[in-house]
Amino acid sequence: MFVDASIFPAGHVERARICIFGSGPAGMTLALSLAESGIDVLLVEGGGLEFDAESQALYQGTVVGDLYFGLDETRLRYFGGTSGHWGGACRPLDPQDFVARPGRPETGWPIGAEDLVPYLAGACEILEISTQFDDPAFAPGLVWQDFHFSPPVRFGDKYLSYCETAPNLRVCPSSSLVNMLPRNTGPAAIGTAEVVTEPGEVSEGDHVAWKVEAEIFVLCLGGIENSRTLAWINQQNGRRLIREHDLIGRYWMEHPATWIGEAILFDNAREILDQIAFLGPDWRDQGMELYLGLTAGKQDENALLNVRFLFLEQAYASTKQLVSELLCLAPTLGYKLASAFDRNLICGGRLEAMWEQTPDPANRVALGEKRDRLGIPQVELHWRVTDTDRKSIAASSLEFARLFAEHDLGRVRLVDWIDDETIPMPQNLRHPAHHHHMGGTRMSASPETGVVDADLRVHDLDNLYVGGSSVFPTSGYANPTLTIVQLSLRLADHLRTRLAV
Ligand SMILES: Cc1cc2nc3c(=O)[nH]c(=O)nc-3n(C[C@H](O)[C@H](O)[C@H](O)COP(=O)(O)OP(=O)(O)OC[C@H]3O[C@@H](n4cnc5c(N)ncnc54)[C@H](O)[C@@H]3O)c2cc1C
C-alpha cells in the first residue's frame, strides 16, 4: 500500500524488517521479490508518483571533464526511476567481463557470470524479453551480439496498482533519504535512517522529517546517487561510519560511443546473416541494424576492452557516394564494388562503437560546493574518456576492419583519428555516451579495493547494502539494466537466507 508520510507527526519512526530506498528497476525488483516471500518491506522513494520539476531539480549538478549530459537529464527522479525513459535494450554481460585482466588490478569481479545465470530467466520475465541469448560466430574472430528489446517496461506504470495492494509492502513516495546514523550496540551497523517528505508544492522549510528503523537497509538510488548519498552520509558521520579508503564515488564509468566510420557489406556477409535463425526471414527488408564484436580470444590476444560495433544501414545515395570515393582511392577494389553495387549485391552503412570504459579512479562522483534545497551537496561528476580508452577503441576498430577484409565480408573505412593520434577524438558525432551510470560503489573482495562485498553489503557495515550498476567493478559494453535486475534478484535471495525466511 502507499503511505502518505506527509501526515506523519514530527519525529515519527516507521519500522520495517527491510527498508529499500529508490523504486527504479533495482529497488522495485528487490522490494517486490522480498515482499512476495512474506518479508515486511518499506520502499522509500524520493520522487512523487509522476514526474515533477521540483523533485527532478534535486538531481542538478556539474560535470568536470568531457562533454556529458546534464545530470538532471540523464536520469529520472520519480516512482519507477529512470525506467521512465530508458530505451529497453537488454543483454547480459559477457563471461569475460567478470574476469581480471593480466596487469590490470582494477579489473575483475568477486563473482562470475555463472553467479548471475540463475537470475536470468526471472530478470527477463520482469523486463518482458525472451531468455535465449545466442551469439553466433559471424566469421573467425568476430561474433554477432544478440540484444533483446524490452517494450520498454516502465517500472512505475507496470507496478503502480500492484504496489497499492501488495501484501507486506509499504511505499512512501516524495520521501528522500537524507542521512543515516549508526547503531549504538553490536557490530558496526546502521540504526536509523533520516527521511524528509516534501508534500505538494515545495517551499523552503515546508517538509516533514521522520525516521526509519530496520534490520536491513538497501540503497537503490541509481548509478550516481548511490555514491553521492553514501559519501554524504559518511561525511555527516565524521567519516567514521564507513572506513575510508577514498573509494566512494571512484571508478565511475559510462559506455562511451562514437562513429568510427562506414562499412560496405558484401553479399557473402549477408548470406551468413541469413543463417542466423533469430534474425527471421525478413531481416533484409527492415533496414539493417547489426551488432558485431570481437571474440573474447581476439580481445585477450590484443589486450582490448570489450566493444560493440553497430552497423546502421544507410540510404542508397550514401552508399553510392562511398563506392565512388573508393573508386578514386583504390580503383581495383572500387570497380569490384561498383559492379556489385549495380547488381544490388552490397549494402553500406555507418559504424558506431560503444565500449567498455576502463575503470579509472580519477573518474568519480564527488560532493560539490553547491547544495540542493535539502541541504545535500550537489554532485560534481568528473568524467573523461581516457587515453587507454582511445587506444583500445582504435586498436579494436583496426582489428575489426582487418578481419572484415581478411574474410572478404566487406570493407571498412575508418575515420582519421583512429590511426592518427595527433587528431583529437570527436566527442559529439552521435552522442557522448549512453546514460549508463556504473561504478562508484564497486564490488570487491576486500575494503581496500571496493565499497561493497560480493553480497553487495557495504564492507565493514553489517546491515547496509547497495543495489544497481554503481556496484559494477567493470562495465562490459552491454546496457546495464538486465544485469541490475539480475543482481537485485540475487540480493533478494541473499537477504531471504540471511533473515532465514
Ligand atoms: C535516455 C536513457 C536511455 C536508456 N536506455 C537504456 C537501455 O536501452 N538499456 C539499459 O539497460 N539501460 C538504459 N538506460 C539506463 C537505465 O535507465 C538504468 O540503468 C536504470 O534505470 C537504473 O536503475 P536503478 O534502479 O539503479 O536507478 P534509477 O532507475 O535511476 O532509480 C533510482 C530511484 O531512486 C530514487 N531516489 C534518488 N534519490 C533518492 C533519495 N535520496 N531518497 C529516496 N529515493 C531516491 C529516484 O527517484 C529513482 O526512483 C537508459 C537511461 C536513459 C536516461
The ligand as a Tripos MOL2 file, in Angstrom:
@<TRIPOS>MOLECULE
LIG
   53    58     1     0     0
SMALL
NO_CHARGES

@<TRIPOS>ATOM
      1 C1         17.6000    8.1020  -22.0920 C.3       1 LIG1
      2 C2         18.0110    6.8190  -21.4140 C.ar      1 LIG1
      3 C3         18.0050    5.6290  -22.1240 C.ar      1 LIG1
      4 C4         18.4140    4.4340  -21.5050 C.ar      1 LIG1
      5 N1         18.3670    3.2930  -22.2290 N.ar      1 LIG1
      6 C5         18.7450    2.1390  -21.6590 C.ar      1 LIG1
      7 C6         18.6900    0.9190  -22.3920 C.ar      1 LIG1
      8 O1         18.2720    0.8780  -23.5530 O.2       1 LIG1
      9 N2         19.0890   -0.2160  -21.7630 N.ar      1 LIG1
     10 C7         19.5340   -0.2230  -20.4730 C.ar      1 LIG1
     11 O2         19.8900   -1.2920  -19.9610 O.2       1 LIG1
     12 N3         19.5880    0.9200  -19.7590 N.ar      1 LIG1
     13 C8         19.2060    2.0900  -20.3090 C.ar      1 LIG1
     14 N4         19.2380    3.2440  -19.5840 N.ar      1 LIG1
     15 C9         19.7160    3.1710  -18.1760 C.3       1 LIG1
     16 C10        18.6040    2.6780  -17.2370 C.3       1 LIG1
     17 O3         17.5530    3.6030  -17.2140 O.3       1 LIG1
     18 C11        19.1990    2.4910  -15.8370 C.3       1 LIG1
     19 O4         20.2140    1.5010  -15.9340 O.3       1 LIG1
     20 C12        18.2090    2.0290  -14.7880 C.3       1 LIG1
     21 O5         17.0730    2.8460  -14.7090 O.3       1 LIG1
     22 C13        18.9010    2.0440  -13.4230 C.3       1 LIG1
     23 O6         18.0270    1.5320  -12.4500 O.3       1 LIG1
     24 P1         18.2130    1.9070  -10.9180 P.3       1 LIG1
     25 O7         17.0270    1.3820  -10.1960 O.co2     1 LIG1
     26 O8         19.5580    1.5060  -10.4550 O.co2     1 LIG1
     27 O9         18.2160    3.5200  -10.8740 O.3       1 LIG1
     28 P2         17.0500    4.5410  -11.2510 P.3       1 LIG1
     29 O10        16.1840    3.9450  -12.2780 O.co2     1 LIG1
     30 O11        17.6960    5.8340  -11.5670 O.co2     1 LIG1
     31 O12        16.1910    4.6580   -9.9160 O.3       1 LIG1
     32 C14        16.6810    5.3320   -8.7610 C.3       1 LIG1
     33 C15        15.4880    5.7400   -7.8840 C.3       1 LIG1
     34 O13        15.9750    6.3090   -6.6670 O.3       1 LIG1
     35 C16        15.1810    7.4470   -6.3330 C.3       1 LIG1
     36 N5         15.9650    8.3250   -5.4390 N.ar      1 LIG1
     37 C17        17.0300    9.0890   -5.7690 C.ar      1 LIG1
     38 N6         17.4930    9.7470   -4.6790 N.ar      1 LIG1
     39 C18        16.7150    9.3560   -3.6350 C.ar      1 LIG1
     40 C19        16.7250    9.6440   -2.2350 C.ar      1 LIG1
     41 N7         17.6250   10.4610   -1.6730 N.pl3     1 LIG1
     42 N8         15.8040    9.0450   -1.4430 N.ar      1 LIG1
     43 C20        14.9030    8.1710   -1.9600 C.ar      1 LIG1
     44 N9         14.8440    7.8730   -3.2940 N.ar      1 LIG1
     45 C21        15.7430    8.4520   -4.1210 C.ar      1 LIG1
     46 C22        14.8690    8.0620   -7.6810 C.3       1 LIG1
     47 O14        13.7560    8.9150   -7.6080 O.3       1 LIG1
     48 C23        14.6110    6.8130   -8.5250 C.3       1 LIG1
     49 O15        13.2720    6.4130   -8.4510 O.3       1 LIG1
     50 C24        18.8380    4.4430  -20.1530 C.ar      1 LIG1
     51 C25        18.8320    5.6500  -19.4310 C.ar      1 LIG1
     52 C26        18.4230    6.8310  -20.0550 C.ar      1 LIG1
     53 C27        18.4320    8.0890  -19.2670 C.3       1 LIG1
@<TRIPOS>BOND
     1     1     2 1
     2     2     3 ar
     3     2    52 ar
     4     3     4 ar
     5     4     5 ar
     6     4    50 ar
     7     5     6 ar
     8     6     7 ar
     9     6    13 1
    10     7     8 2
    11     7     9 ar
    12     9    10 ar
    13    10    11 2
    14    10    12 ar
    15    12    13 ar
    16    13    14 ar
    17    14    15 1
    18    14    50 ar
    19    15    16 1
    20    16    17 1
    21    16    18 1
    22    18    19 1
    23    18    20 1
    24    20    21 1
    25    20    22 1
    26    22    23 1
    27    23    24 1
    28    24    25 2
    29    24    26 1
    30    24    27 1
    31    27    28 1
    32    28    29 2
    33    28    30 1
    34    28    31 1
    35    31    32 1
    36    32    33 1
    37    33    34 1
    38    33    48 1
    39    34    35 1
    40    35    36 1
    41    35    46 1
    42    36    37 ar
    43    36    45 ar
    44    37    38 ar
    45    38    39 ar
    46    39    40 ar
    47    39    45 ar
    48    40    41 1
    49    40    42 ar
    50    42    43 ar
    51    43    44 ar
    52    44    45 ar
    53    46    47 1
    54    46    48 1
    55    48    49 1
    56    50    51 ar
    57    51    52 ar
    58    52    53 1
@<TRIPOS>SUBSTRUCTURE
     1 LIG1         1 GROUP 0 **** ****
